[in-house]
């Protein structure tokens, strides 16, 4: 988990890299369980957003 107060352009690149390369590669190994990437933007909404992602 990484928490930031703002989202710069490098965060967009990181998100794309995680979704395109890192998560699929890690999950393909099937050795470390099932991993997912989530990005939350609103601190007051984070708990319910996380619960929604976790229920999928």
PQR file with spaces between the fields and no chain letter, atoms N, CA, C, O and H, PARSE charges and radii, in Angstrom:
ATOM       1  N    UNK     1       0.844   -1.160    0.000 -0.4000 1.5000
ATOM       2  CA   UNK     1       0.000    0.000    0.000 -0.0000 2.0000
ATOM       3  C    UNK     1       0.896    1.231    0.000  0.5500 1.7000
ATOM       4  O    UNK     1       1.891    1.305    0.721 -0.5500 1.4000
ATOM       5  N    UNK     2       0.520    2.171   -0.813 -0.4000 1.5000
ATOM       6  CA   UNK     2       1.230    3.442   -0.893 -0.0000 2.0000
ATOM       7  C    UNK     2       0.207    4.555   -0.775  0.5500 1.7000
ATOM       8  O    UNK     2      -0.821    4.534   -1.452 -0.5500 1.4000
ATOM       9  H    UNK     2      -0.288    2.111   -1.398  0.4000 1.0000
ATOM      10  N    UNK     3       0.482    5.520    0.077 -0.4000 1.5000
ATOM      11  CA   UNK     3      -0.448    6.620    0.281 -0.0000 2.0000
ATOM      12  C    UNK     3       0.241    7.924   -0.104  0.5500 1.7000
ATOM      13  O    UNK     3       1.352    8.210    0.341 -0.5500 1.4000
ATOM      14  H    UNK     3       1.316    5.537    0.627  0.4000 1.0000
ATOM      15  N    UNK     4      -0.433    8.702   -0.934 -0.4000 1.5000
ATOM      16  CA   UNK     4       0.097    9.986   -1.380 -0.0000 2.0000
ATOM      17  C    UNK     4      -0.978   11.051   -1.216  0.5500 1.7000
ATOM      18  O    UNK     4      -2.171   10.747   -1.196 -0.5500 1.4000
ATOM      19  H    UNK     4      -1.336    8.470   -1.295  0.4000 1.0000
ATOM      20  N    UNK     5      -0.553   12.281   -1.101 -0.4000 1.5000
ATOM      21  CA   UNK     5      -1.496   13.379   -0.977 -0.0000 2.0000
ATOM      22  C    UNK     5      -1.950   13.927   -2.317  0.5500 1.7000
ATOM      23  O    UNK     5      -2.911   14.694   -2.387 -0.5500 1.4000
ATOM      24  H    UNK     5       0.416   12.528   -1.117  0.4000 1.0000
ATOM      25  N    UNK     6      -1.267   13.540   -3.371 -0.4000 1.5000
ATOM      26  CA   UNK     6      -1.612   14.032   -4.707 -0.0000 2.0000
ATOM      27  C    UNK     6      -1.142   13.015   -5.739  0.5500 1.7000
ATOM      28  O    UNK     6      -0.360   12.120   -5.417 -0.5500 1.4000
ATOM      29  H    UNK     6      -0.486   12.917   -3.314  0.4000 1.0000
ATOM      30  N    UNK     7      -1.605   13.144   -6.955 -0.4000 1.5000
ATOM      31  CA   UNK     7      -1.272   12.187   -8.018 -0.0000 2.0000
ATOM      32  C    UNK     7      -0.559   12.915   -9.149  0.5500 1.7000
ATOM      33  O    UNK     7      -1.155   13.733   -9.851 -0.5500 1.4000
ATOM      34  H    UNK     7      -2.240   13.871   -7.217  0.4000 1.0000
ATOM      35  N    UNK     8       0.714   12.609   -9.314 -0.4000 1.5000
ATOM      36  CA   UNK     8       1.484   13.209  -10.402 -0.0000 2.0000
ATOM      37  C    UNK     8       1.453   12.297  -11.625  0.5500 1.7000
ATOM      38  O    UNK     8       0.882   11.207  -11.585 -0.5500 1.4000
ATOM      39  H    UNK     8       1.198   11.945   -8.743  0.4000 1.0000
ATOM      40  N    UNK     9       2.066   12.750  -12.699 -0.4000 1.5000
ATOM      41  CA   UNK     9       2.102   11.972  -13.939 -0.0000 2.0000
ATOM      42  C    UNK     9       2.787   10.624  -13.749  0.5500 1.7000
ATOM      43  O    UNK     9       2.380    9.637  -14.363 -0.5500 1.4000
ATOM      44  H    UNK     9       2.530   13.635  -12.731  0.4000 1.0000
ATOM      45  N    UNK    10       3.821   10.562  -12.909 -0.4000 1.5000
ATOM      46  CA   UNK    10       4.525    9.293  -12.720 -0.0000 2.0000
ATOM      47  C    UNK    10       3.616    8.234  -12.096  0.5500 1.7000
ATOM      48  O    UNK    10       3.837    7.039  -12.298 -0.5500 1.4000
ATOM      49  H    UNK    10       4.152   11.363  -12.410  0.4000 1.0000
ATOM      50  N    UNK    11       2.612    8.648  -11.352 -0.4000 1.5000
ATOM      51  CA   UNK    11       1.666    7.694  -10.775 -0.0000 2.0000
ATOM      52  C    UNK    11       0.824    7.034  -11.860  0.5500 1.7000
ATOM      53  O    UNK    11       0.445    5.871  -11.725 -0.5500 1.4000
ATOM      54  H    UNK    11       2.433    9.618  -11.188  0.4000 1.0000
ATOM      55  N    UNK    12       0.530    7.754  -12.921 -0.4000 1.5000
ATOM      56  CA   UNK    12      -0.225    7.179  -14.041 -0.0000 2.0000
ATOM      57  C    UNK    12       0.588    6.096  -14.732  0.5500 1.7000
ATOM      58  O    UNK    12       0.058    5.049  -15.105 -0.5500 1.4000
ATOM      59  H    UNK    12       0.838    8.699  -13.030  0.4000 1.0000
ATOM      60  N    UNK    13       1.871    6.356  -14.898 -0.4000 1.5000
ATOM      61  CA   UNK    13       2.769    5.368  -15.516 -0.0000 2.0000
ATOM      62  C    UNK    13       2.896    4.140  -14.616  0.5500 1.7000
ATOM      63  O    UNK    13       2.891    3.009  -15.102 -0.5500 1.4000
ATOM      64  H    UNK    13       2.301    7.206  -14.595  0.4000 1.0000
ATOM      65  N    UNK    14       3.008    4.362  -13.310 -0.4000 1.5000
ATOM      66  CA   UNK    14       3.108    3.252  -12.366 -0.0000 2.0000
ATOM      67  C    UNK    14       1.855    2.382  -12.423  0.5500 1.7000
ATOM      68  O    UNK    14       1.957    1.155  -12.428 -0.5500 1.4000
ATOM      69  H    UNK    14       3.012    5.282  -12.916  0.4000 1.0000
ATOM      70  N    UNK    15       0.689    2.996  -12.467 -0.4000 1.5000
ATOM      71  CA   UNK    15      -0.578    2.253  -12.537 -0.0000 2.0000
ATOM      72  C    UNK    15      -0.631    1.393  -13.797  0.5500 1.7000
ATOM      73  O    UNK    15      -0.992    0.217  -13.740 -0.5500 1.4000
ATOM      74  H    UNK    15       0.607    3.992  -12.463  0.4000 1.0000
ATOM      75  N    UNK    16      -0.271    1.982  -14.922 -0.4000 1.5000
ATOM      76  CA   UNK    16      -0.277    1.246  -16.186 -0.0000 2.0000
ATOM      77  C    UNK    16       0.704    0.069  -16.137  0.5500 1.7000
ATOM      78  O    UNK    16       0.386   -1.030  -16.592 -0.5500 1.4000
ATOM      79  H    UNK    16       0.023    2.937  -14.967  0.4000 1.0000
ATOM      80  N    UNK    17       1.876    0.304  -15.593 -0.4000 1.5000
ATOM      81  CA   UNK    17       2.882   -0.758  -15.481 -0.0000 2.0000
ATOM      82  C    UNK    17       2.396   -1.883  -14.584  0.5500 1.7000
ATOM      83  O    UNK    17       2.555   -3.059  -14.914 -0.5500 1.4000
ATOM      84  H    UNK    17       2.134    1.197  -15.223  0.4000 1.0000
ATOM      85  N    UNK    18       1.807   -1.528  -13.458 -0.4000 1.5000
ATOM      86  CA   UNK    18       1.295   -2.548  -12.535 -0.0000 2.0000
ATOM      87  C    UNK    18       0.208   -3.402  -13.189  0.5500 1.7000
ATOM      88  O    UNK    18       0.226   -4.629  -13.088 -0.5500 1.4000
ATOM      89  H    UNK    18       1.678   -0.574  -13.190  0.4000 1.0000
ATOM      90  N    UNK    19      -0.732   -2.745  -13.855 -0.4000 1.5000
ATOM      91  CA   UNK    19      -1.857   -3.468  -14.467 -0.0000 2.0000
ATOM      92  C    UNK    19      -1.453   -4.251  -15.707  0.5500 1.7000
ATOM      93  O    UNK    19      -2.023   -5.305  -15.987 -0.5500 1.4000
ATOM      94  H    UNK    19      -0.747   -1.749  -13.937  0.4000 1.0000
ATOM      95  N    UNK    20      -0.482   -3.748  -16.448 -0.4000 1.5000
ATOM      96  CA   UNK    20      -0.104   -4.373  -17.715 -0.0000 2.0000
ATOM      97  C    UNK    20       0.961   -5.456  -17.556  0.5500 1.7000
ATOM      98  O    UNK    20       0.904   -6.483  -18.233 -0.5500 1.4000
ATOM      99  H    UNK    20      -0.019   -2.892  -16.220  0.4000 1.0000
ATOM     100  N    UNK    21       1.916   -5.238  -16.680 -0.4000 1.5000
ATOM     101  CA   UNK    21       3.050   -6.150  -16.567 -0.0000 2.0000
ATOM     102  C    UNK    21       3.149   -6.879  -15.224  0.5500 1.7000
ATOM     103  O    UNK    21       3.199   -8.108  -15.180 -0.5500 1.4000
ATOM     104  H    UNK    21       1.962   -4.404  -16.130  0.4000 1.0000
ATOM     105  N    UNK    22       3.177   -6.119  -14.141 -0.4000 1.5000
ATOM     106  CA   UNK    22       3.481   -6.697  -12.841 -0.0000 2.0000
ATOM     107  C    UNK    22       2.419   -7.683  -12.358  0.5500 1.7000
ATOM     108  O    UNK    22       2.747   -8.826  -12.040 -0.5500 1.4000
ATOM     109  H    UNK    22       3.136   -5.120  -14.176  0.4000 1.0000
ATOM     110  N    UNK    23       1.162   -7.268  -12.298 -0.4000 1.5000
ATOM     111  CA   UNK    23       0.101   -8.141  -11.789 -0.0000 2.0000
ATOM     112  C    UNK    23      -0.086   -9.384  -12.670  0.5500 1.7000
ATOM     113  O    UNK    23      -0.142  -10.492  -12.138 -0.5500 1.4000
ATOM     114  H    UNK    23       0.895   -6.339  -12.557  0.4000 1.0000
ATOM     115  N    UNK    24      -0.185   -9.238  -13.988 -0.4000 1.5000
ATOM     116  CA   UNK    24      -0.325  -10.447  -14.809 -0.0000 2.0000
ATOM     117  C    UNK    24       0.855  -11.416  -14.649  0.5500 1.7000
ATOM     118  O    UNK    24       0.656  -12.630  -14.615 -0.5500 1.4000
ATOM     119  H    UNK    24      -0.139   -8.338  -14.420  0.4000 1.0000
ATOM     120  N    UNK    25       2.067  -10.891  -14.553 -0.4000 1.5000
ATOM     121  CA   UNK    25       3.243  -11.757  -14.398 -0.0000 2.0000
ATOM     122  C    UNK    25       3.228  -12.480  -13.061  0.5500 1.7000
ATOM     123  O    UNK    25       3.468  -13.685  -12.997 -0.5500 1.4000
ATOM     124  H    UNK    25       2.229   -9.904  -14.581  0.4000 1.0000
ATOM     125  N    UNK    26       2.949  -11.751  -12.010 -0.4000 1.5000
ATOM     126  CA   UNK    26       2.907  -12.336  -10.676 -0.0000 2.0000
ATOM     127  C    UNK    26       1.809  -13.392  -10.581  0.5500 1.7000
ATOM     128  O    UNK    26       2.024  -14.467  -10.019 -0.5500 1.4000
ATOM     129  H    UNK    26       2.754  -10.772  -12.063  0.4000 1.0000
ATOM     130  N    UNK    27       0.648  -13.092  -11.121 -0.4000 1.5000
ATOM     131  CA   UNK    27      -0.460  -14.048  -11.066 -0.0000 2.0000
ATOM     132  C    UNK    27      -0.220  -15.257  -11.958  0.5500 1.7000
ATOM     133  O    UNK    27      -0.703  -16.351  -11.664 -0.5500 1.4000
ATOM     134  H    UNK    27       0.473  -12.220  -11.578  0.4000 1.0000
ATOM     135  N    UNK    28       0.513  -15.072  -13.034 -0.4000 1.5000
ATOM     136  CA   UNK    28       0.829  -16.196  -13.931 -0.0000 2.0000
ATOM     137  C    UNK    28       1.680  -17.253  -13.214  0.5500 1.7000
ATOM     138  O    UNK    28       1.555  -18.445  -13.497 -0.5500 1.4000
ATOM     139  H    UNK    28       0.905  -14.184  -13.273  0.4000 1.0000
ATOM     140  N    UNK    29       2.537  -16.824  -12.295 -0.4000 1.5000
ATOM     141  CA   UNK    29       3.376  -17.770  -11.550 -0.0000 2.0000
ATOM     142  C    UNK    29       2.547  -18.724  -10.693  0.5500 1.7000
ATOM     143  O    UNK    29       2.943  -19.869  -10.479 -0.5500 1.4000
ATOM     144  H    UNK    29       2.639  -15.856  -12.065  0.4000 1.0000
ATOM     145  N    UNK    30       1.406  -18.259  -10.205 -0.4000 1.5000
ATOM     146  CA   UNK    30       0.511  -19.040   -9.343 -0.0000 2.0000
ATOM     147  C    UNK    30       1.222  -19.582   -8.106  0.5500 1.7000
ATOM     148  O    UNK    30       0.816  -20.603   -7.551 -0.5500 1.4000
ATOM     149  H    UNK    30       1.084  -17.329  -10.379  0.4000 1.0000
ATOM     150  N    UNK    31       2.272  -18.906   -7.680 -0.4000 1.5000
ATOM     151  CA   UNK    31       3.056  -19.357   -6.542 -0.0000 2.0000
ATOM     152  C    UNK    31       2.786  -18.511   -5.294  0.5500 1.7000
ATOM     153  O    UNK    31       3.007  -18.968   -4.172 -0.5500 1.4000
ATOM     154  H    UNK    31       2.602  -18.077   -8.131  0.4000 1.0000
ATOM     155  N    UNK    32       2.313  -17.293   -5.489 -0.4000 1.5000
ATOM     156  CA   UNK    32       2.155  -16.348   -4.386 -0.0000 2.0000
ATOM     157  C    UNK    32       0.701  -15.929   -4.168  0.5500 1.7000
ATOM     158  O    UNK    32       0.446  -14.884   -3.570 -0.5500 1.4000
ATOM     159  H    UNK    32       2.133  -16.922   -6.400  0.4000 1.0000
ATOM     160  N    UNK    33      -0.235  -16.713   -4.636 -0.4000 1.5000
ATOM     161  CA   UNK    33      -1.638  -16.368   -4.502 -0.0000 2.0000
ATOM     162  C    UNK    33      -2.079  -15.436   -5.617  0.5500 1.7000
ATOM     163  O    UNK    33      -1.352  -15.224   -6.588 -0.5500 1.4000
ATOM     164  H    UNK    33      -0.029  -17.562   -5.123  0.4000 1.0000
ATOM     165  N    UNK    34      -3.247  -14.893   -5.476 -0.4000 1.5000
ATOM     166  CA   UNK    34      -3.823  -13.984   -6.471 -0.0000 2.0000
ATOM     167  C    UNK    34      -3.631  -12.560   -5.989  0.5500 1.7000
ATOM     168  O    UNK    34      -4.038  -12.213   -4.881 -0.5500 1.4000
ATOM     169  H    UNK    34      -3.838  -15.065   -4.687  0.4000 1.0000
ATOM     170  N    UNK    35      -3.009  -11.731   -6.823 -0.4000 1.5000
ATOM     171  CA   UNK    35      -2.728  -10.346   -6.484 -0.0000 2.0000
ATOM     172  C    UNK    35      -3.545   -9.414   -7.361  0.5500 1.7000
ATOM     173  O    UNK    35      -3.939   -9.770   -8.472 -0.5500 1.4000
ATOM     174  H    UNK    35      -2.678  -12.013   -7.723  0.4000 1.0000
ATOM     175  N    UNK    36      -3.795   -8.218   -6.849 -0.4000 1.5000
ATOM     176  CA   UNK    36      -4.531   -7.203   -7.602 -0.0000 2.0000
ATOM     177  C    UNK    36      -3.954   -5.826   -7.262  0.5500 1.7000
ATOM     178  O    UNK    36      -3.297   -5.646   -6.237 -0.5500 1.4000
ATOM     179  H    UNK    36      -3.475   -7.929   -5.947  0.4000 1.0000
ATOM     180  N    UNK    37      -4.211   -4.885   -8.124 -0.4000 1.5000
ATOM     181  CA   UNK    37      -3.760   -3.513   -7.917 -0.0000 2.0000
ATOM     182  C    UNK    37      -4.984   -2.627   -7.796  0.5500 1.7000
ATOM     183  O    UNK    37      -5.918   -2.737   -8.590 -0.5500 1.4000
ATOM     184  H    UNK    37      -4.745   -5.031   -8.957  0.4000 1.0000
ATOM     185  N    UNK    38      -4.982   -1.758   -6.817 -0.4000 1.5000
ATOM     186  CA   UNK    38      -6.093   -0.821   -6.634 -0.0000 2.0000
ATOM     187  C    UNK    38      -5.517    0.553   -6.313  0.5500 1.7000
ATOM     188  O    UNK    38      -4.505    0.671   -5.621 -0.5500 1.4000
ATOM     189  H    UNK    38      -4.224   -1.668   -6.172  0.4000 1.0000
ATOM     190  N    UNK    39      -6.158    1.561   -6.812 -0.4000 1.5000
ATOM     191  CA   UNK    39      -5.742    2.930   -6.556 -0.0000 2.0000
ATOM     192  C    UNK    39      -6.942    3.688   -5.990  0.5500 1.7000
ATOM     193  O    UNK    39      -8.020    3.698   -6.584 -0.5500 1.4000
ATOM     194  H    UNK    39      -6.980    1.466   -7.373  0.4000 1.0000
ATOM     195  N    UNK    40      -6.742    4.315   -4.847 -0.4000 1.5000
ATOM     196  CA   UNK    40      -7.814    5.058   -4.190 -0.0000 2.0000
ATOM     197  C    UNK    40      -7.447    6.524   -4.136  0.5500 1.7000
ATOM     198  O    UNK    40      -6.294    6.868   -3.872 -0.5500 1.4000
ATOM     199  H    UNK    40      -5.867    4.307   -4.364  0.4000 1.0000
ATOM     200  N    UNK    41      -8.412    7.388   -4.382 -0.4000 1.5000
ATOM     201  CA   UNK    41      -8.123    8.809   -4.452 -0.0000 2.0000
ATOM     202  C    UNK    41      -8.679    9.656   -3.316  0.5500 1.7000
ATOM     203  O    UNK    41      -8.116   10.700   -2.986 -0.5500 1.4000
ATOM     204  H    UNK    41      -9.348    7.109   -4.596  0.4000 1.0000
ATOM     205  N    UNK    42      -9.755    9.224   -2.729 -0.4000 1.5000
ATOM     206  CA   UNK    42     -10.422   10.023   -1.695 -0.0000 2.0000
ATOM     207  C    UNK    42     -10.280    9.341   -0.341  0.5500 1.7000
ATOM     208  O    UNK    42     -10.807    8.246   -0.142 -0.5500 1.4000
ATOM     209  H    UNK    42     -10.213    8.376   -2.997  0.4000 1.0000
ATOM     210  N    UNK    43      -9.582    9.969    0.579 -0.4000 1.5000
ATOM     211  CA   UNK    43      -9.321    9.381    1.893 -0.0000 2.0000
ATOM     212  C    UNK    43     -10.618    9.042    2.631  0.5500 1.7000
ATOM     213  O    UNK    43     -10.667    8.063    3.376 -0.5500 1.4000
ATOM     214  H    UNK    43      -9.154   10.858    0.417  0.4000 1.0000
ATOM     215  N    UNK    44     -11.646    9.826    2.435 -0.4000 1.5000
ATOM     216  CA   UNK    44     -12.906    9.593    3.139 -0.0000 2.0000
ATOM     217  C    UNK    44     -13.749    8.496    2.482  0.5500 1.7000
ATOM     218  O    UNK    44     -14.694    7.988    3.085 -0.5500 1.4000
ATOM     219  H    UNK    44     -11.607   10.621    1.830  0.4000 1.0000
ATOM     220  N    UNK    45     -13.407    8.143    1.264 -0.4000 1.5000
ATOM     221  CA   UNK    45     -14.130    7.115    0.527 -0.0000 2.0000
ATOM     222  C    UNK    45     -13.331    5.806    0.462  0.5500 1.7000
ATOM     223  O    UNK    45     -13.846    4.786    0.003 -0.5500 1.4000
ATOM     224  H    UNK    45     -12.640    8.556    0.774  0.4000 1.0000
ATOM     225  N    UNK    46     -12.081    5.838    0.920 -0.4000 1.5000
ATOM     226  CA   UNK    46     -11.179    4.707    0.749 -0.0000 2.0000
ATOM     227  C    UNK    46     -11.679    3.413    1.389  0.5500 1.7000
ATOM     228  O    UNK    46     -11.561    2.348    0.783 -0.5500 1.4000
ATOM     229  H    UNK    46     -11.664    6.666    1.294  0.4000 1.0000
ATOM     230  N    UNK    47     -12.218    3.482    2.566 -0.4000 1.5000
ATOM     231  CA   UNK    47     -12.665    2.269    3.250 -0.0000 2.0000
ATOM     232  C    UNK    47     -13.755    1.544    2.456  0.5500 1.7000
ATOM     233  O    UNK    47     -13.692    0.325    2.294 -0.5500 1.4000
ATOM     234  H    UNK    47     -12.314    4.347    3.058  0.4000 1.0000
ATOM     235  N    UNK    48     -14.733    2.270    1.969 -0.4000 1.5000
ATOM     236  CA   UNK    48     -15.803    1.616    1.200 -0.0000 2.0000
ATOM     237  C    UNK    48     -15.312    1.190   -0.183  0.5500 1.7000
ATOM     238  O    UNK    48     -15.749    0.161   -0.699 -0.5500 1.4000
ATOM     239  H    UNK    48     -14.784    3.260    2.101  0.4000 1.0000
ATOM     240  N    UNK    49     -14.411    1.964   -0.791 -0.4000 1.5000
ATOM     241  CA   UNK    49     -13.839    1.557   -2.083 -0.0000 2.0000
ATOM     242  C    UNK    49     -13.038    0.265   -1.940  0.5500 1.7000
ATOM     243  O    UNK    49     -13.111   -0.618   -2.795 -0.5500 1.4000
ATOM     244  H    UNK    49     -14.056    2.800   -0.372  0.4000 1.0000
ATOM     245  N    UNK    50     -12.271    0.163   -0.852 -0.4000 1.5000
ATOM     246  CA   UNK    50     -11.492   -1.049   -0.594 -0.0000 2.0000
ATOM     247  C    UNK    50     -12.406   -2.240   -0.373  0.5500 1.7000
ATOM     248  O    UNK    50     -12.138   -3.324   -0.891 -0.5500 1.4000
ATOM     249  H    UNK    50     -12.211    0.880   -0.158  0.4000 1.0000
ATOM     250  N    UNK    51     -13.473   -2.064    0.379 -0.4000 1.5000
ATOM     251  CA   UNK    51     -14.418   -3.162    0.632 -0.0000 2.0000
ATOM     252  C    UNK    51     -15.055   -3.623   -0.675  0.5500 1.7000
ATOM     253  O    UNK    51     -15.287   -4.816   -0.871 -0.5500 1.4000
ATOM     254  H    UNK    51     -13.691   -1.184    0.800  0.4000 1.0000
ATOM     255  N    UNK    52     -15.337   -2.679   -1.562 -0.4000 1.5000
ATOM     256  CA   UNK    52     -15.913   -3.043   -2.865 -0.0000 2.0000
ATOM     257  C    UNK    52     -14.925   -3.853   -3.694  0.5500 1.7000
ATOM     258  O    UNK    52     -15.311   -4.848   -4.308 -0.5500 1.4000
ATOM     259  H    UNK    52     -15.149   -1.710   -1.402  0.4000 1.0000
ATOM     260  N    UNK    53     -13.666   -3.450   -3.723 -0.4000 1.5000
ATOM     261  CA   UNK    53     -12.638   -4.194   -4.455 -0.0000 2.0000
ATOM     262  C    UNK    53     -12.412   -5.568   -3.849  0.5500 1.7000
ATOM     263  O    UNK    53     -12.216   -6.548   -4.568 -0.5500 1.4000
ATOM     264  H    UNK    53     -13.352   -2.643   -3.223  0.4000 1.0000
ATOM     265  N    UNK    54     -12.439   -5.636   -2.524 -0.4000 1.5000
ATOM     266  CA   UNK    54     -12.179   -6.885   -1.818 -0.0000 2.0000
ATOM     267  C    UNK    54     -13.282   -7.915   -2.037  0.5500 1.7000
ATOM     268  O    UNK    54     -13.026   -9.116   -1.949 -0.5500 1.4000
ATOM     269  H    UNK    54     -12.597   -4.840   -1.940  0.4000 1.0000
ATOM     270  N    UNK    55     -14.493   -7.471   -2.319 -0.4000 1.5000
ATOM     271  CA   UNK    55     -15.617   -8.384   -2.494 -0.0000 2.0000
ATOM     272  C    UNK    55     -15.662   -9.015   -3.882  0.5500 1.7000
ATOM     273  O    UNK    55     -16.466   -9.917   -4.118 -0.5500 1.4000
ATOM     274  H    UNK    55     -14.701   -6.495   -2.390  0.4000 1.0000
ATOM     275  N    UNK    56     -14.834   -8.568   -4.783 -0.4000 1.5000
ATOM     276  CA   UNK    56     -14.847   -9.116   -6.157 -0.0000 2.0000
ATOM     277  C    UNK    56     -14.115  -10.411   -6.243  0.5500 1.7000
ATOM     278  O    UNK    56     -14.031  -11.002   -7.319 -0.5500 1.4000
ATOM     279  H    UNK    56     -14.181   -7.836   -4.591  0.4000 1.0000
